[in-house]
Amino acid sequence: MTATALSNRRELAHRTSDGIEITLFWSKPSDQVTIAVLDTRSDEALEFDVDGSAALDAFNHPFAYAATQRARSVAPLSAAVAH
């Protein structure tokens, strides 16, 4: 994902539980909804696109959706800042 695409994303919801951060993003230009998951303990991150009609369910159950979507590993922000 390009820096421009990231800057066009709007955070719609965010939650943290037991070291797992889940964020629901929406991009106005592409009208795409994305779920981002960060495990702060292992510093592993993934994200995947989801149909807007399933956005809230995917936000509440991200691992169930990640298993069926094209989830992609991403470098967590802490790794990007370190370089």
PDB file of N, CA, C and O in Angstrom:
ATOM      1  N   MET A   1       0.852  -1.168   0.000  1.00  0.00           N
ATOM      2  CA  MET A   1       0.000   0.000   0.000  1.00  0.00           C
ATOM      3  C   MET A   1       0.896   1.229   0.000  1.00  0.00           C
ATOM      4  O   MET A   1       1.876   1.273   0.745  1.00  0.00           O
ATOM      5  N   THR A   2       0.587   2.210  -0.807  1.00  0.00           N
ATOM      6  CA  THR A   2       1.421   3.405  -0.914  1.00  0.00           C
ATOM      7  C   THR A   2       1.141   4.386   0.210  1.00  0.00           C
ATOM      8  O   THR A   2       0.113   4.308   0.883  1.00  0.00           O
ATOM      9  N   ALA A   3       2.074   5.313   0.403  1.00  0.00           N
ATOM     10  CA  ALA A   3       1.887   6.328   1.446  1.00  0.00           C
ATOM     11  C   ALA A   3       0.647   7.164   1.169  1.00  0.00           C
ATOM     12  O   ALA A   3      -0.063   7.547   2.100  1.00  0.00           O
ATOM     13  N   THR A   4       0.378   7.453  -0.105  1.00  0.00           N
ATOM     14  CA  THR A   4      -0.817   8.227  -0.462  1.00  0.00           C
ATOM     15  C   THR A   4      -2.077   7.463  -0.081  1.00  0.00           C
ATOM     16  O   THR A   4      -3.020   8.041   0.460  1.00  0.00           O
ATOM     17  N   ALA A   5      -2.091   6.163  -0.363  1.00  0.00           N
ATOM     18  CA  ALA A   5      -3.255   5.350  -0.017  1.00  0.00           C
ATOM     19  C   ALA A   5      -3.457   5.330   1.497  1.00  0.00           C
ATOM     20  O   ALA A   5      -4.591   5.383   1.973  1.00  0.00           O
ATOM     21  N   LEU A   6      -2.370   5.252   2.248  1.00  0.00           N
ATOM     22  CA  LEU A   6      -2.483   5.260   3.706  1.00  0.00           C
ATOM     23  C   LEU A   6      -3.006   6.594   4.214  1.00  0.00           C
ATOM     24  O   LEU A   6      -3.798   6.628   5.155  1.00  0.00           O
ATOM     25  N   SER A   7      -2.574   7.693   3.606  1.00  0.00           N
ATOM     26  CA  SER A   7      -3.016   9.007   4.072  1.00  0.00           C
ATOM     27  C   SER A   7      -4.475   9.278   3.725  1.00  0.00           C
ATOM     28  O   SER A   7      -5.106  10.140   4.336  1.00  0.00           O
ATOM     29  N   ASN A   8      -5.016   8.554   2.755  1.00  0.00           N
ATOM     30  CA  ASN A   8      -6.415   8.720   2.381  1.00  0.00           C
ATOM     31  C   ASN A   8      -7.358   7.871   3.228  1.00  0.00           C
ATOM     32  O   ASN A   8      -8.577   7.951   3.076  1.00  0.00           O
ATOM     33  N   ARG A   9      -6.793   7.057   4.119  1.00  0.00           N
ATOM     34  CA  ARG A   9      -7.634   6.198   4.951  1.00  0.00           C
ATOM     35  C   ARG A   9      -8.122   6.954   6.183  1.00  0.00           C
ATOM     36  O   ARG A   9      -7.399   7.762   6.766  1.00  0.00           O
ATOM     37  N   ARG A  10      -9.353   6.676   6.558  1.00  0.00           N
ATOM     38  CA  ARG A  10      -9.947   7.271   7.747  1.00  0.00           C
ATOM     39  C   ARG A  10     -10.224   6.152   8.750  1.00  0.00           C
ATOM     40  O   ARG A  10     -10.807   5.126   8.399  1.00  0.00           O
ATOM     41  N   GLU A  11      -9.808   6.355   9.988  1.00  0.00           N
ATOM     42  CA  GLU A  11     -10.066   5.371  11.031  1.00  0.00           C
ATOM     43  C   GLU A  11     -11.510   5.495  11.484  1.00  0.00           C
ATOM     44  O   GLU A  11     -11.948   6.562  11.913  1.00  0.00           O
ATOM     45  N   LEU A  12     -12.241   4.399  11.388  1.00  0.00           N
ATOM     46  CA  LEU A  12     -13.643   4.387  11.796  1.00  0.00           C
ATOM     47  C   LEU A  12     -13.826   3.808  13.191  1.00  0.00           C
ATOM     48  O   LEU A  12     -14.734   4.212  13.918  1.00  0.00           O
ATOM     49  N   ALA A  13     -12.969   2.866  13.566  1.00  0.00           N
ATOM     50  CA  ALA A  13     -13.068   2.245  14.887  1.00  0.00           C
ATOM     51  C   ALA A  13     -11.721   1.644  15.244  1.00  0.00           C
ATOM     52  O   ALA A  13     -10.932   1.270  14.377  1.00  0.00           O
ATOM     53  N   HIS A  14     -11.480   1.563  16.559  1.00  0.00           N
ATOM     54  CA  HIS A  14     -10.229   0.986  17.048  1.00  0.00           C
ATOM     55  C   HIS A  14     -10.506   0.363  18.402  1.00  0.00           C
ATOM     56  O   HIS A  14     -11.243   0.918  19.217  1.00  0.00           O
ATOM     57  N   ARG A  15      -9.907  -0.796  18.632  1.00  0.00           N
ATOM     58  CA  ARG A  15     -10.026  -1.422  19.944  1.00  0.00           C
ATOM     59  C   ARG A  15      -8.755  -2.200  20.243  1.00  0.00           C
ATOM     60  O   ARG A  15      -8.036  -2.623  19.337  1.00  0.00           O
ATOM     61  N   THR A  16      -8.493  -2.380  21.534  1.00  0.00           N
ATOM     62  CA  THR A  16      -7.329  -3.119  22.001  1.00  0.00           C
ATOM     63  C   THR A  16      -7.784  -4.103  23.066  1.00  0.00           C
ATOM     64  O   THR A  16      -8.575  -3.767  23.947  1.00  0.00           O
ATOM     65  N   SER A  17      -7.271  -5.325  22.968  1.00  0.00           N
ATOM     66  CA  SER A  17      -7.586  -6.338  23.963  1.00  0.00           C
ATOM     67  C   SER A  17      -6.423  -7.314  24.066  1.00  0.00           C
ATOM     68  O   SER A  17      -6.046  -7.951  23.082  1.00  0.00           O
ATOM     69  N   ASP A  18      -5.863  -7.426  25.250  1.00  0.00           N
ATOM     70  CA  ASP A  18      -4.802  -8.397  25.523  1.00  0.00           C
ATOM     71  C   ASP A  18      -3.640  -8.286  24.532  1.00  0.00           C
ATOM     72  O   ASP A  18      -3.117  -9.301  24.071  1.00  0.00           O
ATOM     73  N   GLY A  19      -3.242  -7.070  24.212  1.00  0.00           N
ATOM     74  CA  GLY A  19      -2.095  -6.854  23.334  1.00  0.00           C
ATOM     75  C   GLY A  19      -2.399  -6.913  21.847  1.00  0.00           C
ATOM     76  O   GLY A  19      -1.490  -6.779  21.028  1.00  0.00           O
ATOM     77  N   ILE A  20      -3.654  -7.109  21.484  1.00  0.00           N
ATOM     78  CA  ILE A  20      -4.061  -7.144  20.079  1.00  0.00           C
ATOM     79  C   ILE A  20      -4.813  -5.853  19.778  1.00  0.00           C
ATOM     80  O   ILE A  20      -5.796  -5.526  20.444  1.00  0.00           O
ATOM     81  N   GLU A  21      -4.343  -5.124  18.773  1.00  0.00           N
ATOM     82  CA  GLU A  21      -5.014  -3.896  18.345  1.00  0.00           C
ATOM     83  C   GLU A  21      -5.706  -4.151  17.017  1.00  0.00           C
ATOM     84  O   GLU A  21      -5.097  -4.685  16.091  1.00  0.00           O
ATOM     85  N   ILE A  22      -6.958  -3.778  16.919  1.00  0.00           N
ATOM     86  CA  ILE A  22      -7.736  -3.940  15.693  1.00  0.00           C
ATOM     87  C   ILE A  22      -8.263  -2.575  15.293  1.00  0.00           C
ATOM     88  O   ILE A  22      -8.841  -1.850  16.103  1.00  0.00           O
ATOM     89  N   THR A  23      -8.053  -2.239  14.028  1.00  0.00           N
ATOM     90  CA  THR A  23      -8.504  -0.950  13.514  1.00  0.00           C
ATOM     91  C   THR A  23      -9.307  -1.165  12.236  1.00  0.00           C
ATOM     92  O   THR A  23      -8.933  -1.957  11.370  1.00  0.00           O
ATOM     93  N   LEU A  24     -10.405  -0.449  12.142  1.00  0.00           N
ATOM     94  CA  LEU A  24     -11.265  -0.467  10.954  1.00  0.00           C
ATOM     95  C   LEU A  24     -11.019   0.830  10.199  1.00  0.00           C
ATOM     96  O   LEU A  24     -11.229   1.919  10.734  1.00  0.00           O
ATOM     97  N   PHE A  25     -10.572   0.709   8.950  1.00  0.00           N
ATOM     98  CA  PHE A  25     -10.289   1.869   8.108  1.00  0.00           C
ATOM     99  C   PHE A  25     -11.244   1.906   6.921  1.00  0.00           C
ATOM    100  O   PHE A  25     -11.752   0.877   6.476  1.00  0.00           O
ATOM    101  N   TRP A  26     -11.473   3.111   6.423  1.00  0.00           N
ATOM    102  CA  TRP A  26     -12.238   3.302   5.187  1.00  0.00           C
ATOM    103  C   TRP A  26     -11.489   4.318   4.333  1.00  0.00           C
ATOM    104  O   TRP A  26     -11.026   5.344   4.830  1.00  0.00           O
ATOM    105  N   SER A  27     -11.378   4.021   3.057  1.00  0.00           N
ATOM    106  CA  SER A  27     -10.734   4.914   2.102  1.00  0.00           C
ATOM    107  C   SER A  27     -11.805   5.540   1.217  1.00  0.00           C
ATOM    108  O   SER A  27     -12.498   4.835   0.483  1.00  0.00           O
ATOM    109  N   LYS A  28     -11.938   6.851   1.285  1.00  0.00           N
ATOM    110  CA  LYS A  28     -12.953   7.545   0.484  1.00  0.00           C
ATOM    111  C   LYS A  28     -12.703   7.405  -1.019  1.00  0.00           C
ATOM    112  O   LYS A  28     -13.640   7.095  -1.755  1.00  0.00           O
ATOM    113  N   PRO A  29     -11.466   7.624  -1.507  1.00  0.00           N
ATOM    114  CA  PRO A  29     -11.259   7.542  -2.959  1.00  0.00           C
ATOM    115  C   PRO A  29     -11.618   6.178  -3.558  1.00  0.00           C
ATOM    116  O   PRO A  29     -12.180   6.106  -4.651  1.00  0.00           O
ATOM    117  N   SER A  30     -11.296   5.109  -2.845  1.00  0.00           N
ATOM    118  CA  SER A  30     -11.566   3.772  -3.387  1.00  0.00           C
ATOM    119  C   SER A  30     -12.825   3.145  -2.797  1.00  0.00           C
ATOM    120  O   SER A  30     -13.280   2.105  -3.273  1.00  0.00           O
ATOM    121  N   ASP A  31     -13.396   3.773  -1.757  1.00  0.00           N
ATOM    122  CA  ASP A  31     -14.548   3.251  -1.035  1.00  0.00           C
ATOM    123  C   ASP A  31     -14.262   1.842  -0.514  1.00  0.00           C
ATOM    124  O   ASP A  31     -15.156   0.998  -0.458  1.00  0.00           O
ATOM    125  N   GLN A  32     -13.005   1.600  -0.134  1.00  0.00           N
ATOM    126  CA  GLN A  32     -12.576   0.297   0.359  1.00  0.00           C
ATOM    127  C   GLN A  32     -12.502   0.288   1.881  1.00  0.00           C
ATOM    128  O   GLN A  32     -12.033   1.247   2.494  1.00  0.00           O
ATOM    129  N   VAL A  33     -12.963  -0.793   2.482  1.00  0.00           N
ATOM    130  CA  VAL A  33     -12.902  -0.974   3.926  1.00  0.00           C
ATOM    131  C   VAL A  33     -11.788  -1.978   4.218  1.00  0.00           C
ATOM    132  O   VAL A  33     -11.697  -3.023   3.572  1.00  0.00           O
ATOM    133  N   THR A  34     -10.942  -1.651   5.196  1.00  0.00           N
ATOM    134  CA  THR A  34      -9.800  -2.483   5.545  1.00  0.00           C
ATOM    135  C   THR A  34      -9.765  -2.703   7.045  1.00  0.00           C
ATOM    136  O   THR A  34     -10.051  -1.796   7.826  1.00  0.00           O
ATOM    137  N   ILE A  35      -9.411  -3.914   7.437  1.00  0.00           N
ATOM    138  CA  ILE A  35      -9.189  -4.250   8.839  1.00  0.00           C
ATOM    139  C   ILE A  35      -7.684  -4.433   9.020  1.00  0.00           C
ATOM    140  O   ILE A  35      -7.045  -5.155   8.255  1.00  0.00           O
ATOM    141  N   ALA A  36      -7.123  -3.780  10.031  1.00  0.00           N
ATOM    142  CA  ALA A  36      -5.706  -3.930  10.367  1.00  0.00           C
ATOM    143  C   ALA A  36      -5.614  -4.527  11.760  1.00  0.00           C
ATOM    144  O   ALA A  36      -6.315  -4.097  12.676  1.00  0.00           O
ATOM    145  N   VAL A  37      -4.742  -5.524  11.917  1.00  0.00           N
ATOM    146  CA  VAL A  37      -4.567  -6.210  13.194  1.00  0.00           C
ATOM    147  C   VAL A  37      -3.089  -6.157  13.549  1.00  0.00           C
ATOM    148  O   VAL A  37      -2.237  -6.496  12.727  1.00  0.00           O
ATOM    149  N   LEU A  38      -2.783  -5.733  14.770  1.00  0.00           N
ATOM    150  CA  LEU A  38      -1.405  -5.670  15.252  1.00  0.00           C
ATOM    151  C   LEU A  38      -1.318  -6.414  16.572  1.00  0.00           C
ATOM    152  O   LEU A  38      -2.061  -6.125  17.510  1.00  0.00           O
ATOM    153  N   ASP A  39      -0.403  -7.376  16.639  1.00  0.00           N
ATOM    154  CA  ASP A  39      -0.102  -8.063  17.894  1.00  0.00           C
ATOM    155  C   ASP A  39       1.095  -7.331  18.489  1.00  0.00           C
ATOM    156  O   ASP A  39       2.217  -7.480  18.005  1.00  0.00           O
ATOM    157  N   THR A  40       0.864  -6.550  19.525  1.00  0.00           N
ATOM    158  CA  THR A  40       1.931  -5.723  20.087  1.00  0.00           C
ATOM    159  C   THR A  40       2.987  -6.543  20.810  1.00  0.00           C
ATOM    160  O   THR A  40       4.098  -6.058  21.021  1.00  0.00           O
ATOM    161  N   ARG A  41       2.672  -7.757  21.190  1.00  0.00           N
ATOM    162  CA  ARG A  41       3.654  -8.607  21.872  1.00  0.00           C
ATOM    163  C   ARG A  41       4.646  -9.207  20.888  1.00  0.00           C
ATOM    164  O   ARG A  41       5.843  -9.248  21.174  1.00  0.00           O
ATOM    165  N   SER A  42       4.182  -9.667  19.749  1.00  0.00           N
ATOM    166  CA  SER A  42       5.079 -10.268  18.762  1.00  0.00           C
ATOM    167  C   SER A  42       5.484  -9.276  17.679  1.00  0.00           C
ATOM    168  O   SER A  42       6.360  -9.562  16.864  1.00  0.00           O
ATOM    169  N   ASP A  43       4.845  -8.111  17.672  1.00  0.00           N
ATOM    170  CA  ASP A  43       5.085  -7.074  16.669  1.00  0.00           C
ATOM    171  C   ASP A  43       4.753  -7.554  15.258  1.00  0.00           C
ATOM    172  O   ASP A  43       5.347  -7.093  14.283  1.00  0.00           O
ATOM    173  N   GLU A  44       3.803  -8.482  15.154  1.00  0.00           N
ATOM    174  CA  GLU A  44       3.333  -8.950  13.856  1.00  0.00           C
ATOM    175  C   GLU A  44       2.059  -8.202  13.505  1.00  0.00           C
ATOM    176  O   GLU A  44       1.252  -7.880  14.377  1.00  0.00           O
ATOM    177  N   ALA A  45       1.888  -7.929  12.214  1.00  0.00           N
ATOM    178  CA  ALA A  45       0.708  -7.193  11.767  1.00  0.00           C
ATOM    179  C   ALA A  45       0.193  -7.789  10.467  1.00  0.00           C
ATOM    180  O   ALA A  45       0.954  -8.334   9.668  1.00  0.00           O
ATOM    181  N   LEU A  46      -1.112  -7.674  10.275  1.00  0.00           N
ATOM    182  CA  LEU A  46      -1.721  -8.078   9.013  1.00  0.00           C
ATOM    183  C   LEU A  46      -2.890  -7.156   8.740  1.00  0.00           C
ATOM    184  O   LEU A  46      -3.410  -6.493   9.637  1.00  0.00           O
ATOM    185  N   GLU A  47      -3.284  -7.131   7.498  1.00  0.00           N
ATOM    186  CA  GLU A  47      -4.492  -6.389   7.139  1.00  0.00           C
ATOM    187  C   GLU A  47      -5.153  -7.050   5.958  1.00  0.00           C
ATOM    188  O   GLU A  47      -4.523  -7.777   5.189  1.00  0.00           O
ATOM    189  N   PHE A  48      -6.434  -6.784   5.830  1.00  0.00           N
ATOM    190  CA  PHE A  48      -7.199  -7.360   4.733  1.00  0.00           C
ATOM    191  C   PHE A  48      -8.377  -6.455   4.420  1.00  0.00           C
ATOM    192  O   PHE A  48      -8.879  -5.734   5.283  1.00  0.00           O
ATOM    193  N   ASP A  49      -8.805  -6.509   3.172  1.00  0.00           N
ATOM    194  CA  ASP A  49      -9.970  -5.761   2.723  1.00  0.00           C
ATOM    195  C   ASP A  49     -11.209  -6.599   3.009  1.00  0.00           C
ATOM    196  O   ASP A  49     -11.168  -7.829   2.998  1.00  0.00           O
ATOM    197  N   VAL A  50     -12.291  -5.911   3.262  1.00  0.00           N
ATOM    198  CA  VAL A  50     -13.544  -6.593   3.554  1.00  0.00           C
ATOM    199  C   VAL A  50     -14.685  -5.808   2.915  1.00  0.00           C
ATOM    200  O   VAL A  50     -14.614  -4.587   2.778  1.00  0.00           O
ATOM    201  N   ASP A  51     -15.720  -6.512   2.532  1.00  0.00           N
ATOM    202  CA  ASP A  51     -16.904  -5.856   1.983  1.00  0.00           C
ATOM    203  C   ASP A  51     -17.500  -4.941   3.047  1.00  0.00           C
ATOM    204  O   ASP A  51     -17.578  -5.315   4.217  1.00  0.00           O
ATOM    205  N   GLY A  52     -17.913  -3.766   2.653  1.00  0.00           N
ATOM    206  CA  GLY A  52     -18.470  -2.798   3.592  1.00  0.00           C
ATOM    207  C   GLY A  52     -19.644  -3.324   4.388  1.00  0.00           C
ATOM    208  O   GLY A  52     -19.835  -2.934   5.540  1.00  0.00           O
ATOM    209  N   SER A  53     -20.432  -4.200   3.796  1.00  0.00           N
ATOM    210  CA  SER A  53     -21.599  -4.740   4.501  1.00  0.00           C
ATOM    211  C   SER A  53     -21.201  -5.676   5.641  1.00  0.00           C
ATOM    212  O   SER A  53     -22.016  -5.969   6.516  1.00  0.00           O
ATOM    213  N   ALA A  54     -19.959  -6.145   5.637  1.00  0.00           N
ATOM    214  CA  ALA A  54     -19.466  -7.043   6.689  1.00  0.00           C
ATOM    215  C   ALA A  54     -18.439  -6.362   7.580  1.00  0.00           C
ATOM    216  O   ALA A  54     -17.786  -7.028   8.384  1.00  0.00           O
ATOM    217  N   ALA A  55     -18.284  -5.057   7.454  1.00  0.00           N
ATOM    218  CA  ALA A  55     -17.215  -4.342   8.147  1.00  0.00           C
ATOM    219  C   ALA A  55     -17.278  -4.488   9.665  1.00  0.00           C
ATOM    220  O   ALA A  55     -16.261  -4.785  10.292  1.00  0.00           O
ATOM    221  N   LEU A  56     -18.423  -4.289  10.254  1.00  0.00           N
ATOM    222  CA  LEU A  56     -18.528  -4.364  11.707  1.00  0.00           C
ATOM    223  C   LEU A  56     -18.294  -5.786  12.204  1.00  0.00           C
ATOM    224  O   LEU A  56     -17.633  -5.985  13.223  1.00  0.00           O
ATOM    225  N   ASP A  57     -18.822  -6.761  11.503  1.00  0.00           N
ATOM    226  CA  ASP A  57     -18.608  -8.152  11.897  1.00  0.00           C
ATOM    227  C   ASP A  57     -17.124  -8.513  11.778  1.00  0.00           C
ATOM    228  O   ASP A  57     -16.583  -9.200  12.645  1.00  0.00           O
ATOM    229  N   ALA A  58     -16.469  -8.057  10.718  1.00  0.00           N
ATOM    230  CA  ALA A  58     -15.037  -8.323  10.546  1.00  0.00           C
ATOM    231  C   ALA A  58     -14.217  -7.610  11.613  1.00  0.00           C
ATOM    232  O   ALA A  58     -13.204  -8.140  12.069  1.00  0.00           O
ATOM    233  N   PHE A  59     -14.636  -6.432  12.011  1.00  0.00           N
ATOM    234  CA  PHE A  59     -13.964  -5.706  13.091  1.00  0.00           C
ATOM    235  C   PHE A  59     -14.081  -6.472  14.407  1.00  0.00           C
ATOM    236  O   PHE A  59     -13.129  -6.522  15.185  1.00  0.00           O
ATOM    237  N   ASN A  60     -15.240  -7.063  14.652  1.00  0.00           N
ATOM    238  CA  ASN A  60     -15.464  -7.814  15.886  1.00  0.00           C
ATOM    239  C   ASN A  60     -14.851  -9.211  15.866  1.00  0.00           C
ATOM    240  O   ASN A  60     -14.557  -9.768  16.923  1.00  0.00           O
ATOM    241  N   HIS A  61     -14.657  -9.777  14.692  1.00  0.00           N
ATOM    242  CA  HIS A  61     -14.117 -11.140  14.550  1.00  0.00           C
ATOM    243  C   HIS A  61     -13.041 -11.167  13.464  1.00  0.00           C
ATOM    244  O   HIS A  61     -13.193 -11.885  12.476  1.00  0.00           O
ATOM    245  N   PRO A  62     -11.970 -10.408  13.622  1.00  0.00           N
ATOM    246  CA  PRO A  62     -10.991 -10.254  12.536  1.00  0.00           C
ATOM    247  C   PRO A  62     -10.282 -11.544  12.131  1.00  0.00           C
ATOM    248  O   PRO A  62      -9.979 -11.725  10.951  1.00  0.00           O
ATOM    249  N   PHE A  63     -10.009 -12.443  13.073  1.00  0.00           N
ATOM    250  CA  PHE A  63      -9.273 -13.648  12.710  1.00  0.00           C
ATOM    251  C   PHE A  63     -10.128 -14.606  11.896  1.00  0.00           C
ATOM    252  O   PHE A  63      -9.601 -15.333  11.054  1.00  0.00           O
ATOM    253  N   ALA A  64     -11.418 -14.622  12.125  1.00  0.00           N
ATOM    254  CA  ALA A  64     -12.317 -15.448  11.319  1.00  0.00           C
ATOM    255  C   ALA A  64     -12.326 -14.936   9.875  1.00  0.00           C
ATOM    256  O   ALA A  64     -12.323 -15.730   8.933  1.00  0.00           O
ATOM    257  N   TYR A  65     -12.336 -13.623   9.704  1.00  0.00           N
ATOM    258  CA  TYR A  65     -12.342 -13.046   8.360  1.00  0.00           C
ATOM    259  C   TYR A  65     -10.971 -13.138   7.702  1.00  0.00           C
ATOM    260  O   TYR A  65     -10.878 -13.371   6.497  1.00  0.00           O
ATOM    261  N   ALA A  66      -9.909 -12.957   8.479  1.00  0.00           N
ATOM    262  CA  ALA A  66      -8.553 -13.024   7.915  1.00  0.00           C
ATOM    263  C   ALA A  66      -8.293 -14.389   7.299  1.00  0.00           C
ATOM    264  O   ALA A  66      -7.562 -14.499   6.314  1.00  0.00           O
ATOM    265  N   ALA A  67      -8.883 -15.425   7.870  1.00  0.00           N
ATOM    266  CA  ALA A  67      -8.698 -16.777   7.354  1.00  0.00           C
ATOM    267  C   ALA A  67      -9.356 -16.971   5.997  1.00  0.00           C
ATOM    268  O   ALA A  67      -8.942 -17.837   5.226  1.00  0.00           O
ATOM    269  N   THR A  68     -10.379 -16.172   5.696  1.00  0.00           N
ATOM    270  CA  THR A  68     -11.108 -16.345   4.439  1.00  0.00           C
ATOM    271  C   THR A  68     -10.819 -15.237   3.425  1.00  0.00           C
ATOM    272  O   THR A  68     -11.190 -15.355   2.257  1.00  0.00           O
ATOM    273  N   GLN A  69     -10.170 -14.177   3.858  1.00  0.00           N
ATOM    274  CA  GLN A  69      -9.838 -13.065   2.967  1.00  0.00           C
ATOM    275  C   GLN A  69      -8.377 -13.179   2.542  1.00  0.00           C
ATOM    276  O   GLN A  69      -7.651 -14.048   3.025  1.00  0.00           O
ATOM    277  N   ARG A  70      -7.965 -12.330   1.671  1.00  0.00           N
ATOM    278  CA  ARG A  70      -6.561 -12.292   1.255  1.00  0.00           C
ATOM    279  C   ARG A  70      -5.788 -11.410   2.226  1.00  0.00           C
ATOM    280  O   ARG A  70      -5.409 -10.287   1.895  1.00  0.00           O
ATOM    281  N   ALA A  71      -5.563 -11.923   3.413  1.00  0.00           N
ATOM    282  CA  ALA A  71      -4.826 -11.167   4.429  1.00  0.00           C
ATOM    283  C   ALA A  71      -3.372 -11.060   3.996  1.00  0.00           C
ATOM    284  O   ALA A  71      -2.792 -12.006   3.463  1.00  0.00           O
ATOM    285  N   ARG A  72      -2.802  -9.901   4.236  1.00  0.00           N
ATOM    286  CA  ARG A  72      -1.401  -9.680   3.881  1.00  0.00           C
ATOM    287  C   ARG A  72      -0.658  -9.215   5.127  1.00  0.00           C
ATOM    288  O   ARG A  72      -1.163  -8.409   5.909  1.00  0.00           O
ATOM    289  N   SER A  73       0.535  -9.736   5.290  1.00  0.00           N
ATOM    290  CA  SER A  73       1.377  -9.284   6.393  1.00  0.00           C
ATOM    291  C   SER A  73       1.891  -7.904   6.056  1.00  0.00           C
ATOM    292  O   SER A  73       2.223  -7.613   4.907  1.00  0.00           O
ATOM    293  N   VAL A  74       1.953  -7.068   7.051  1.00  0.00           N
ATOM    294  CA  VAL A  74       2.466  -5.717   6.861  1.00  0.00           C
ATOM    295  C   VAL A  74       3.483  -5.433   7.946  1.00  0.00           C
ATOM    296  O   VAL A  74       3.432  -6.016   9.029  1.00  0.00           O
ATOM    297  N   ALA A  75       4.403  -4.538   7.651  1.00  0.00           N
ATOM    298  CA  ALA A  75       5.376  -4.122   8.649  1.00  0.00           C
ATOM    299  C   ALA A  75       4.678  -3.219   9.640  1.00  0.00           C
ATOM    300  O   ALA A  75       4.067  -2.227   9.243  1.00  0.00           O
ATOM    301  N   PRO A  76       4.754  -3.536  10.915  1.00  0.00           N
ATOM    302  CA  PRO A  76       4.140  -2.663  11.910  1.00  0.00           C
ATOM    303  C   PRO A  76       4.805  -1.300  11.928  1.00  0.00           C
ATOM    304  O   PRO A  76       5.944  -1.151  11.486  1.00  0.00           O
ATOM    305  N   LEU A  77       4.100  -0.316  12.432  1.00  0.00           N
ATOM    306  CA  LEU A  77       4.606   1.039  12.486  1.00  0.00           C
ATOM    307  C   LEU A  77       5.924   1.122  13.229  1.00  0.00           C
ATOM    308  O   LEU A  77       6.800   1.895  12.838  1.00  0.00           O
ATOM    309  N   SER A  78       6.089   0.346  14.291  1.00  0.00           N
ATOM    310  CA  SER A  78       7.331   0.397  15.056  1.00  0.00           C
ATOM    311  C   SER A  78       8.517  -0.029  14.199  1.00  0.00           C
ATOM    312  O   SER A  78       9.614   0.499  14.379  1.00  0.00           O
ATOM    313  N   ALA A  79       8.334  -0.959  13.281  1.00  0.00           N
ATOM    314  CA  ALA A  79       9.414  -1.390  12.392  1.00  0.00           C
ATOM    315  C   ALA A  79       9.730  -0.294  11.380  1.00  0.00           C
ATOM    316  O   ALA A  79      10.892  -0.076  11.038  1.00  0.00           O
ATOM    317  N   ALA A  80       8.708   0.388  10.908  1.00  0.00           N
ATOM    318  CA  ALA A  80       8.912   1.463   9.929  1.00  0.00           C
ATOM    319  C   ALA A  80       9.644   2.626  10.563  1.00  0.00           C
ATOM    320  O   ALA A  80      10.485   3.252   9.917  1.00  0.00           O
ATOM    321  N   VAL A  81       9.339   2.930  11.820  1.00  0.00           N
ATOM    322  CA  VAL A  81       9.973   4.044  12.517  1.00  0.00           C
ATOM    323  C   VAL A  81      11.435   3.726  12.806  1.00  0.00           C
ATOM    324  O   VAL A  81      12.282   4.619  12.788  1.00  0.00           O
ATOM    325  N   ALA A  82      11.735   2.448  13.074  1.00  0.00           N
ATOM    326  CA  ALA A  82      13.101   2.044  13.415  1.00  0.00           C
ATOM    327  C   ALA A  82      14.059   2.206  12.252  1.00  0.00           C
ATOM    328  O   ALA A  82      15.264   2.341  12.464  1.00  0.00           O
ATOM    329  N   HIS A  83      13.556   2.196  11.039  1.00  0.00           N
ATOM    330  CA  HIS A  83      14.439   2.297   9.874  1.00  0.00           C
ATOM    331  C   HIS A  83      14.580   3.700   9.462  1.00  0.00           C
ATOM    332  O   HIS A  83      15.286   3.992   8.497  1.00  0.00           O
TER     333      HIS A  83
END
